[in-house]
Amino acid sequence: MSRAAAGTLTKGHTQYHPGQQQPNRFTQSFTRMKQVCPNAIKAYATCVLDAEDRSHSSLTKHSCSNEFRSVRECFKKVRGF
């Protein structure tokens, strides 16, 4: 990192301001996913919560696999995989 101006640091083309936390790639991707496919995220979250309510404990393997698959496909689309 190099000093660009008083109070900022640069790394490549990105400027960092002291005291400001920069979002990581996953946070940026998840923010984009909420815009692109909110229904897939909501369906997965609903499935997880419903499964926990039914069993009164943790999830079992594959209990929300279809919903997770949709979220995974959304992630791939957002990340360009």
N, C-alpha and C positions, 0 to 999 in steps of 0.2 A: 504494500500500500504506500501511496505517496501523498504528500500534502498538496491539495489543489488550491485551497483558499483557507482563510482563517476559519477554523472550526469544522472543516470537512476533510475527509480522507477519501482517496479514490483507489479503486482496485478495478482495473480494466476500464469499463465505461460506467461503472456504478459508483455513485457517491454515497458515502456513509456519513451520517451526521451523529455526533456524539449524543448518547442518551436515547437514540431511536433504535428500536429493535427491528431488524430486517426480517421479513417472513422467509422461511426456508422453502425449498421446492415443493415439498408435500403440502404445506399450507397454501401455497399459491395454486397448486393443482386442485386441492379440495375446494377452495373458493370458486374456482372455475367449474368444478363438477356441480356445485350447488346451483349454478346458473344454467348449465347444459342439461343436466338430468336430475332435477330435484325429486322426481317421482321414484326413481330407483333408490335413492338414498332413504327416502321416507319409507318405502316398502321394506327395505332391509332393517331399518331401525324398529319399525312396527313389529316385524317378525321376531326380532331378538327380544323385544320387551314382552310380546305375547308368549313366547316360548318360556321365558323366565317366570312369568306369572303362572303358566300351566304347571310347570314342574317345581316351582318354589325353590329352585336351585339354579345351577349353571346350565348352559346350553349343552346339548349333546351333539356329537359329530353329525354333520350334514343336515341339521335341523332347519337351517335357512340357506341351504346351498344355492337354490335357484335365485333367490334375492341377492345373495352375495355375488353370483355370477354376473348379474346385471350391473352391480356396482363396479365390479372388476372391468367389465367391458367399457363402462363409462370412463373409468380411470385411463384405460388404454387409449380411448379416443381423445381424451383431453391431453394426454402426454404425447400423442402422436406415435404410439406403438402399433 
